[in-house]
Amino acid sequence: MCLKKINQIVRSIFLLSLFGISLCSFQAQAQTGKVVNGVLRDSTGLSVIAASVKLMSPQDTLQVSSDVDGKFSFKNVKASSFNLLITSLGFRPFSRSFSFNGQHSLDLPPLVMSFESKLLEVVNVTGGTLVTMKEDTVEYNAKDYRVRPNAMTEELIKKLDGVEVDKDGNVQAQGESVTRVRINGKDFFGGDVKTATKNLPADIIEKIQIVDDYGDQANLTGNRTGEPEKILNITIAEENNNGNFGQFGAGMGTKPEGDNGYRYQLGGMYNSFTGSRQFSVLVNANNNNNQAFDFNARGSGARRMPGGGGRRMGGGFGGPGGFGGGSNGLTDSYSAGFNYRKDFNDKWTTYGNYSYNHSDNNVISANSIQDFFLDTTILRNTNATSNAISNNHRFDWNVEYKPNDKLFIKLSPTFSIGNNNTGSYEFTYQSINDTLSNKIENINNDKSFTPNYGGSGLLNYKINDRGRNIFFNFSLNSARTEQDLDRIINNITFSRDLDSAAIYQRQLVDLNNKGFNGGTSVSYIEPLTDKSNLEFSYDFNFATYDNDRQANSMDVEGNSIPNPSLSNFYAYTFSTHRAGVTYRYRTDKFVYQLGATVLPTRLTGHTTLAGQDLSFGRNGFYFVPVARFEYKASRTRSLNVEYRGNASEPTFSQLQPITDVSNPNFPTTGNPNLAAEFNHTLNLRYRNFDFKSGNIFFAVLNANVIEDKITTNRITTMDDSLGVVQETRYLNTGGNYNARGFYHYAKPFNNRKYVVSLRGSANFNNNISYANSVENEAKNWVLNQGLNVQINPKDWLEIRPGIDFTYNTTKNSLQNRSNQNITTWAASMYGNIYITPTLLWNFDVAKTSNNGYEGNVQANPLIINTFIEKQFFKNKNGMLRLQAFDLLNEQVSISRSVTENRISDSRTNRLARYFMLSFTYRFQKFAGRTGAMPDDNGPGRWERGGRSMSGPGGRPGGF
């Protein structure tokens, strides 16, 4: 028994010994192979993705690719010394030798690759699109996107992932409106988006950047504060920055139904670019709704001021829809302007623009407005016509001086003049709970003159190389409006037994409004470490307004009588002081900032209305926190989170405690006890570009909570002579919030010959208002989902089908029901087909199906636009085009807006069916070339049925 136990113990020890020997042998064998770990960075600190990393030695030949974080790893390396050879598209080859020096595992320091400046003659990209991110910039390589020959920039932008261009030419990027355009970093025609997208040829562009621009201060110091503006920056290829290019054309068309005039288009653009100078001139005359300039857009200047954005109406002879724009009504337009930039040397730069536009616009519209009260619904159906004639001048200029690397100075004068004459006629049927209460006729004739001028400047000085910096800017602006108004109201009021009473009212009103505003900012940055700093800032702003309204009433016989009850005289000044401190910490991977601002305000004013005099003054004090976090997981993946707080004072008209009865059916009474609104804003933005697959994903989430929102209390009464009277009063409320989410996902196939895009958005608004002093909570949802496909298998064929669904619903607590849910299906099909290398057929079809609009607004148009184009001359830069616009004659615009306890639906006419024959000639001549067609081995091959021939697939010489 004892021997048996001893035998078992000896056997166990023997087996354990064998296991230990085997384990040691295995470990010794595993340790014969060494490990190398590394990471790739570019000169900006971002990761280099999908680079080819090759390890070579007499004993090894190993190859891997860097991942999305720029990391790579080799295992089982045999040699003690080795050489790394790293190559990546757009970077210079990297080669260096390394040794283990006795270690088993070698962690290399970050390897920095330099950008390759030499242009490659032919590059075949078999993977996804080259999209990169730099700070707040998404950059697209234009050569990675295939567009038809002679295409304008707008057509190229339509192909960019995450960027959309609507039928009117307005550009959205990542779900937000693009408000300004730049060429090589400088405003082009005052930042007017459509002027650039519809008139610049796509084939001269190297890169397109979508920039979240925080202003000159952020661009100079790197510290971002406030709300960014979406900027489109177009980088012209270096070889195209020294030469002349442009276009001119003319067209004549038929008469649209209901219009006596023939359609015509005449205009052109000339550009002269050198290395140090850019000059562009644009002229345009047409009566097909194309305006060359948007006078709502203003130059950025040296200090950020209100302006920009708005609906833009473009012109040009470019891509689809170049003839026959989508603006409302029928418009005749004459435009001319120039843009100039000159770099005198490394120290002095000047740039700016002048624009003039004459516009004559006629609009026919139908509107339906519903106001919801506890037991009452007021419905107003209006049919209206209007004519607006305007003449606008705009001048913006900038001078920049940079004597050395430390000092930068910028001065920006501005000037504009507007002359407008507007006449309108409206007829309204008003009903209360489906019973007719009023018939109202409004006739208005307005004349206005609006000169505005001002200037701004900035100075930035880098005190040392560690980041100590001081920044200063200022602005002063003067605005004046002179208006003569002639307004007639015929109001027929019906009682419950349908008896009627008529009231005639005519007002002759002189308005003289003057405004003067300005401000200054000072910022000082103190570096704490190589990665952190403190910024101390102070900002002062003021605005002074002087408003005089002198009204005379006229009876039916034309006798004029001064009417103090319709007159109003008031002047006020609003000033703010803002002082803050912000801490910022930055690494290659993340940036965060925390700060706080105090904001004291002062409002003073005086008013005279209906013989009542009132002096008014109030002070405010607000605490505004700031927080921002940026995480760059890799060169193509980032997450940004930002919180902002902002206080908004009520306007003087909302505060003055007297009643303005300029419109007797809609009087307004202010509230001197109003508090300022405070808006809490949270923005979240995620971007991910998969370099290897080409997949693109954007996601944006915005949320706002508004404390003490200034809202309306609509008091409805019945007047024996006026009928329904809705008086507007103001008060502060809580419970107001909104949120908006947007996403875009794109997946390319077969070297981007096929691209499938999904996009969607969800908008929610919770608005609190009052009707007859009873609270109403309006919950509004707008949901959208879209699918688009780009089909471009050959250079001669391009088709882009798409479909969108939108659901819009509003629920008012006053009536505890959903009010007229709106659903919209929108299907579209766009295509280019080259029948021969010089014969193009284009079609653009859109079908919209709307459900839920009011009867006089409802429409389900099917819009078919098409043209056939023949190209001429050696470089195919002459184009004869026959275009059919709105073949079925169904063009119309409808929309819905929801505010508080009101829902507004509108329908507006647009330019209907016509045909046009036009000719366009485009030219380019750059230093060293005259725009010759690419050779047969370049990207300009035209393929069909297995044959290849030179043709319009690449970068043609002319437009």
QUIKA-V42503 format. One record per residue. N is the residue number from 1. PSI is psi in radians with two decimals (none if undefined). Layout:
BEGIN
N_PSI + N_PSI
END
This chain:
BEGIN
1_-0.77 + 2_-0.73 + 3_-0.64 + 4_-0.73 + 5_-0.72 + 6_-0.71 + 7_-0.71 + 8_-0.69 + 9_-0.75 + 10_-0.72 + 11_-0.73 + 12_-0.77 + 13_-0.69 + 14_-0.77 + 15_-0.71 + 16_-0.65 + 17_-0.77 + 18_-0.73 + 19_-0.73 + 20_-0.73 + 21_-0.75 + 22_-0.73 + 23_-0.77 + 24_-0.69 + 25_-0.72 + 26_-0.76 + 27_-0.69 + 28_-0.68 + 29_-0.74 + 30_-0.57 + 31_-0.08 + 32_-0.41 + 33_2.28 + 34_2.91 + 35_2.39 + 36_2.20 + 37_2.46 + 38_2.96 + 39_2.48 + 40_2.39 + 41_2.65 + 42_-3.07 + 43_-0.28 + 44_-0.06 + 45_-0.07 + 46_2.74 + 47_2.60 + 48_2.10 + 49_2.54 + 50_0.49 + 51_2.59 + 52_2.08 + 53_2.07 + 54_2.18 + 55_2.20 + 56_2.39 + 57_2.98 + 58_-0.42 + 59_-0.20 + 60_2.57 + 61_1.69 + 62_2.59 + 63_2.35 + 64_3.08 + 65_2.57 + 66_2.56 + 67_-2.94 + 68_-0.32 + 69_0.12 + 70_0.12 + 71_2.63 + 72_2.81 + 73_2.45 + 74_2.39 + 75_2.80 + 76_0.71 + 77_2.26 + 78_-0.67 + 79_2.72 + 80_-0.42 + 81_2.56 + 82_2.94 + 83_2.41 + 84_2.30 + 85_2.07 + 86_2.26 + 87_2.52 + 88_2.47 + 89_2.21 + 90_-0.04 + 91_2.66 + 92_2.48 + 93_2.49 + 94_2.25 + 95_2.28 + 96_2.62 + 97_2.57 + 98_2.77 + 99_2.65 + 100_-0.54 + 101_0.74 + 102_-0.25 + 103_2.69 + 104_-0.56 + 105_2.27 + 106_2.02 + 107_1.89 + 108_2.61 + 109_2.79 + 110_2.27 + 111_2.11 + 112_2.18 + 113_2.45 + 114_2.54 + 115_2.50 + 116_2.04 + 117_-0.37 + 118_2.32 + 119_2.37 + 120_2.40 + 121_-0.81 + 122_2.19 + 123_2.12 + 124_1.98 + 125_2.11 + 126_-0.12 + 127_-2.59 + 128_-3.04 + 129_2.63 + 130_1.67 + 131_2.25 + 132_2.80 + 133_2.35 + 134_1.88 + 135_-2.00 + 136_0.46 + 137_2.29 + 138_2.16 + 139_2.27 + 140_2.33 + 141_1.96 + 142_-0.56 + 143_-0.20 + 144_-0.09 + 145_2.24 + 146_2.15 + 147_2.78 + 148_2.72 + 149_2.61 + 150_0.28 + 151_2.62 + 152_2.95 + 153_-0.60 + 154_-0.69 + 155_-0.63 + 156_-0.75 + 157_-0.60 + 158_-0.38 + 159_-0.18 + 160_2.34 + 161_2.27 + 162_0.04 + 163_2.39 + 164_2.55 + 165_2.12 + 166_-3.12 + 167_-0.42 + 168_-0.01 + 169_0.06 + 170_2.45 + 171_2.32 + 172_2.41 + 173_2.19 + 174_0.65 + 175_0.06 + 176_2.61 + 177_2.35 + 178_2.14 + 179_-0.18 + 180_2.63 + 181_2.52 + 182_2.65 + 183_2.09 + 184_0.70 + 185_-0.02 + 186_2.54 + 187_2.42 + 188_2.10 + 189_0.87 + 190_0.27 + 191_0.15 + 192_2.02 + 193_-0.90 + 194_-0.50 + 195_-0.67 + 196_-0.85 + 197_-0.49 + 198_-0.10 + 199_-0.23 + 200_2.32 + 201_2.50 + 202_-0.48 + 203_-0.07 + 204_-0.05 + 205_2.39 + 206_-0.84 + 207_2.66 + 208_2.26 + 209_2.37 + 210_2.03 + 211_2.30 + 212_1.72 + 213_2.15 + 214_0.17 + 215_3.03 + 216_-0.65 + 217_-0.78 + 218_-0.68 + 219_-0.54 + 220_-0.64 + 221_-0.34 + 222_-0.07 + 223_2.13 + 224_2.26 + 225_2.73 + 226_-2.93 + 227_2.24 + 228_2.78 + 229_2.37 + 230_2.09 + 231_2.43 + 232_1.96 + 233_2.16 + 234_2.10 + 235_2.08 + 236_2.34 + 237_2.49 + 238_-0.69 + 239_-0.24 + 240_0.18 + 241_0.25 + 242_1.50 + 243_-2.97 + 244_2.44 + 245_2.81 + 246_-2.86 + 247_2.70 + 248_2.72 + 249_2.95 + 250_2.62 + 251_2.65 + 252_2.38 + 253_-3.10 + 254_3.10 + 255_2.22 + 256_2.72 + 257_2.31 + 258_0.08 + 259_2.39 + 260_-0.20 + 261_2.55 + 262_2.53 + 263_2.52 + 264_2.76 + 265_2.28 + 266_2.29 + 267_-3.12 + 268_2.96 + 269_2.38 + 270_2.33 + 271_2.32 + 272_1.92 + 273_2.32 + 274_-3.13 + 275_-0.51 + 276_-0.03 + 277_2.47 + 278_2.29 + 279_2.27 + 280_2.43 + 281_2.42 + 282_2.29 + 283_2.58 + 284_2.35 + 285_2.26 + 286_2.91 + 287_0.63 + 288_0.68 + 289_0.38 + 290_1.95 + 291_2.32 + 292_-0.47 + 293_2.64 + 294_1.99 + 295_0.11 + 296_-0.36 + 297_2.35 + 298_2.68 + 299_2.67 + 300_-0.49 + 301_-2.90 + 302_-0.14 + 303_2.24 + 304_2.23 + 305_2.85 + 306_2.57 + 307_-3.12 + 308_-3.08 + 309_-2.67 + 310_3.03 + 311_2.26 + 312_2.47 + 313_1.95 + 314_3.04 + 315_-2.71 + 316_3.07 + 317_0.48 + 318_-2.16 + 319_-2.84 + 320_2.37 + 321_0.07 + 322_-0.58 + 323_2.10 + 324_1.40 + 325_3.14 + 326_0.29 + 327_2.78 + 328_2.58 + 329_-2.84 + 330_2.25 + 331_2.27 + 332_2.37 + 333_2.46 + 334_2.19 + 335_2.62 + 336_2.55 + 337_2.92 + 338_2.70 + 339_2.38 + 340_2.45 + 341_2.39 + 342_2.13 + 343_1.76 + 344_-0.67 + 345_-2.88 + 346_-0.20 + 347_-0.67 + 348_2.30 + 349_2.42 + 350_2.52 + 351_2.65 + 352_-2.98 + 353_2.78 + 354_2.42 + 355_2.48 + 356_2.46 + 357_2.31 + 358_2.28 + 359_2.40 + 360_1.86 + 361_2.26 + 362_2.24 + 363_2.38 + 364_2.19 + 365_2.76 + 366_2.32 + 367_2.51 + 368_2.07 + 369_2.22 + 370_2.22 + 371_2.25 + 372_2.21 + 373_-3.13 + 374_-0.91 + 375_0.28 + 376_2.45 + 377_2.15 + 378_2.19 + 379_2.25 + 380_2.01 + 381_2.14 + 382_2.35 + 383_2.33 + 384_2.65 + 385_2.57 + 386_2.68 + 387_2.21 + 388_2.13 + 389_2.16 + 390_2.58 + 391_2.09 + 392_2.41 + 393_2.46 + 394_2.32 + 395_2.14 + 396_2.36 + 397_2.70 + 398_2.42 + 399_2.19 + 400_2.39 + 401_2.16 + 402_1.50 + 403_-0.44 + 404_-3.05 + 405_-0.16 + 406_-0.60 + 407_2.37 + 408_2.26 + 409_2.44 + 410_2.33 + 411_2.42 + 412_1.66 + 413_2.64 + 414_2.69 + 415_2.44 + 416_2.64 + 417_2.37 + 418_2.33 + 419_2.11 + 420_2.40 + 421_2.14 + 422_2.30 + 423_2.41 + 424_2.68 + 425_2.26 + 426_2.45 + 427_2.16 + 428_2.34 + 429_2.10 + 430_2.31 + 431_2.63 + 432_2.06 + 433_0.85 + 434_0.22 + 435_2.22 + 436_2.27 + 437_-0.59 + 438_2.59 + 439_2.13 + 440_2.22 + 441_2.20 + 442_2.25 + 443_2.12 + 444_2.39 + 445_2.03 + 446_2.45 + 447_2.41 + 448_2.64 + 449_2.15 + 450_1.51 + 451_2.40 + 452_2.40 + 453_2.75 + 454_-2.96 + 455_2.84 + 456_2.83 + 457_2.79 + 458_2.74 + 459_2.26 + 460_2.27 + 461_2.14 + 462_1.90 + 463_-0.67 + 464_3.09 + 465_-0.11 + 466_-0.18 + 467_0.02 + 468_2.23 + 469_2.56 + 470_2.41 + 471_2.40 + 472_2.39 + 473_2.93 + 474_2.87 + 475_2.58 + 476_2.29 + 477_2.42 + 478_2.34 + 479_2.49 + 480_2.47 + 481_2.18 + 482_2.13 + 483_2.44 + 484_2.07 + 485_2.35 + 486_1.91 + 487_2.25 + 488_2.30 + 489_2.12 + 490_2.00 + 491_2.02 + 492_2.09 + 493_2.35 + 494_2.32 + 495_3.14 + 496_-0.49 + 497_0.32 + 498_0.22 + 499_2.60 + 500_2.68 + 501_2.40 + 502_2.44 + 503_2.28 + 504_2.29 + 505_2.27 + 506_2.31 + 507_2.35 + 508_2.00 + 509_2.31 + 510_2.12 + 511_2.29 + 512_1.84 + 513_2.27 + 514_2.45 + 515_2.47 + 516_2.16 + 517_2.80 + 518_-3.00 + 519_3.04 + 520_2.65 + 521_2.53 + 522_2.33 + 523_2.35 + 524_2.24 + 525_2.19 + 526_2.02 + 527_2.39 + 528_-0.80 + 529_-3.04 + 530_-0.32 + 531_-0.07 + 532_2.72 + 533_2.91 + 534_2.39 + 535_2.23 + 536_2.27 + 537_2.63 + 538_2.40 + 539_2.28 + 540_2.31 + 541_2.54 + 542_2.70 + 543_2.22 + 544_2.28 + 545_2.43 + 546_1.94 + 547_2.13 + 548_2.21 + 549_1.94 + 550_2.02 + 551_2.45 + 552_2.39 + 553_2.52 + 554_2.40 + 555_-3.11 + 556_-0.58 + 557_-0.09 + 558_0.18 + 559_2.32 + 560_2.28 + 561_2.17 + 562_2.43 + 563_1.62 + 564_-0.52 + 565_-0.39 + 566_-0.03 + 567_2.73 + 568_2.26 + 569_2.11 + 570_2.62 + 571_2.46 + 572_2.78 + 573_2.33 + 574_2.20 + 575_2.60 + 576_2.54 + 577_2.27 + 578_2.13 + 579_2.34 + 580_2.91 + 581_2.42 + 582_2.33 + 583_2.30 + 584_2.45 + 585_2.26 + 586_2.32 + 587_-3.10 + 588_-0.47 + 589_-0.65 + 590_2.77 + 591_2.34 + 592_2.65 + 593_2.51 + 594_2.40 + 595_3.09 + 596_2.62 + 597_2.45 + 598_2.47 + 599_1.58 + 600_2.50 + 601_2.75 + 602_2.21 + 603_2.18 + 604_2.57 + 605_2.99 + 606_2.43 + 607_2.61 + 608_2.08 + 609_2.19 + 610_0.71 + 611_0.01 + 612_2.34 + 613_2.43 + 614_2.24 + 615_2.51 + 616_2.49 + 617_2.51 + 618_2.62 + 619_2.64 + 620_2.74 + 621_2.22 + 622_2.58 + 623_2.16 + 624_1.92 + 625_2.75 + 626_2.36 + 627_2.43 + 628_2.43 + 629_2.27 + 630_2.31 + 631_2.08 + 632_1.68 + 633_-0.54 + 634_-3.07 + 635_-0.41 + 636_0.21 + 637_2.20 + 638_2.75 + 639_2.23 + 640_2.31 + 641_2.30 + 642_2.39 + 643_2.37 + 644_2.57 + 645_2.49 + 646_2.34 + 647_2.43 + 648_2.08 + 649_2.63 + 650_2.72 + 651_2.88 + 652_-0.67 + 653_-0.48 + 654_-0.36 + 655_-0.52 + 656_2.19 + 657_0.77 + 658_2.83 + 659_2.23 + 660_2.05 + 661_0.61 + 662_-0.67 + 663_1.82 + 664_-0.44 + 665_-0.27 + 666_1.15 + 667_2.81 + 668_2.34 + 669_2.22 + 670_3.00 + 671_1.88 + 672_-0.17 + 673_0.17 + 674_2.41 + 675_2.86 + 676_2.59 + 677_2.59 + 678_2.15 + 679_2.09 + 680_2.14 + 681_2.27 + 682_2.15 + 683_2.31 + 684_2.27 + 685_2.24 + 686_2.35 + 687_2.44 + 688_2.07 + 689_2.04 + 690_1.85 + 691_-0.72 + 692_-0.77 + 693_-0.38 + 694_0.06 + 695_2.46 + 696_2.38 + 697_2.19 + 698_2.53 + 699_2.32 + 700_2.37 + 701_2.16 + 702_2.35 + 703_2.44 + 704_2.34 + 705_2.19 + 706_2.02 + 707_2.45 + 708_0.75 + 709_2.38 + 710_1.99 + 711_3.09 + 712_2.65 + 713_1.84 + 714_2.04 + 715_2.07 + 716_2.24 + 717_2.86 + 718_2.22 + 719_2.40 + 720_-0.60 + 721_-0.59 + 722_-0.31 + 723_-2.34 + 724_2.21 + 725_2.17 + 726_1.84 + 727_2.34 + 728_2.17 + 729_2.92 + 730_2.56 + 731_2.88 + 732_2.45 + 733_2.78 + 734_-3.13 + 735_0.23 + 736_2.17 + 737_2.79 + 738_2.77 + 739_2.60 + 740_2.26 + 741_2.53 + 742_2.47 + 743_2.70 + 744_2.22 + 745_2.27 + 746_2.38 + 747_2.07 + 748_2.70 + 749_2.56 + 750_1.03 + 751_0.78 + 752_0.32 + 753_-0.41 + 754_2.26 + 755_2.16 + 756_2.23 + 757_2.31 + 758_2.37 + 759_2.64 + 760_2.81 + 761_2.70 + 762_2.19 + 763_2.29 + 764_2.31 + 765_2.25 + 766_1.79 + 767_2.30 + 768_2.22 + 769_3.13 + 770_2.46 + 771_2.06 + 772_0.72 + 773_0.24 + 774_2.30 + 775_2.39 + 776_2.23 + 777_2.02 + 778_2.06 + 779_2.04 + 780_2.17 + 781_2.35 + 782_1.98 + 783_2.39 + 784_2.43 + 785_2.30 + 786_2.68 + 787_2.23 + 788_2.57 + 789_2.27 + 790_2.15 + 791_1.91 + 792_1.03 + 793_-0.52 + 794_2.79 + 795_-0.35 + 796_-0.06 + 797_2.23 + 798_2.19 + 799_2.38 + 800_1.55 + 801_2.69 + 802_2.76 + 803_2.46 + 804_2.55 + 805_2.31 + 806_2.34 + 807_2.18 + 808_2.06 + 809_2.50 + 810_2.35 + 811_2.15 + 812_2.27 + 813_-0.42 + 814_-0.63 + 815_-0.03 + 816_0.80 + 817_2.78 + 818_2.46 + 819_1.86 + 820_1.28 + 821_2.41 + 822_2.29 + 823_2.44 + 824_2.19 + 825_2.26 + 826_2.00 + 827_2.50 + 828_2.73 + 829_2.08 + 830_2.45 + 831_2.64 + 832_2.21 + 833_2.09 + 834_1.83 + 835_-0.73 + 836_3.02 + 837_-0.32 + 838_0.21 + 839_2.01 + 840_2.39 + 841_2.20 + 842_2.48 + 843_2.58 + 844_1.83 + 845_2.33 + 846_2.21 + 847_2.21 + 848_2.26 + 849_1.98 + 850_2.47 + 851_2.29 + 852_-0.15 + 853_2.81 + 854_2.73 + 855_-0.72 + 856_-0.01 + 857_-0.56 + 858_2.34 + 859_2.58 + 860_1.26 + 861_2.59 + 862_1.94 + 863_2.17 + 864_2.00 + 865_2.43 + 866_2.70 + 867_2.75 + 868_2.34 + 869_2.32 + 870_2.24 + 871_2.50 + 872_2.95 + 873_2.97 + 874_-0.76 + 875_0.20 + 876_0.68 + 877_0.15 + 878_2.29 + 879_2.15 + 880_2.13 + 881_2.33 + 882_2.05 + 883_2.45 + 884_2.17 + 885_2.22 + 886_1.14 + 887_-0.61 + 888_0.02 + 889_0.87 + 890_0.25 + 891_2.23 + 892_2.74 + 893_2.25 + 894_2.65 + 895_2.87 + 896_2.43 + 897_2.54 + 898_2.11 + 899_2.11 + 900_-2.14 + 901_0.53 + 902_2.41 + 903_2.20 + 904_2.16 + 905_2.46 + 906_2.61 + 907_2.28 + 908_2.48 + 909_2.70 + 910_2.96 + 911_2.15 + 912_-2.88 + 913_2.28 + 914_2.89 + 915_2.54 + 916_2.43 + 917_2.19 + 918_2.76 + 919_2.33 + 920_2.38 + 921_2.23 + 922_2.50 + 923_2.58 + 924_2.44 + 925_1.88 + 926_2.73 + 927_2.18 + 928_-0.14 + 929_2.77 + 930_0.45 + 931_0.56 + 932_2.71 + 933_2.61 + 934_2.71 + 935_3.05 + 936_-0.28 + 937_-0.06 + 938_-2.98 + 939_0.00 + 940_0.51 + 941_2.55 + 942_2.00 + 943_2.39 + 944_2.28 + 945_0.57 + 946_-0.09 + 947_2.65 + 948_2.42 + 949_2.69 + 950_2.48 + 951_-2.80 + 952_0.54 + 953_-0.29 + 954_-2.12 + 955_1.59 + 956_2.84 + 957_-0.68 + 958_-3.08 + 959_none
END
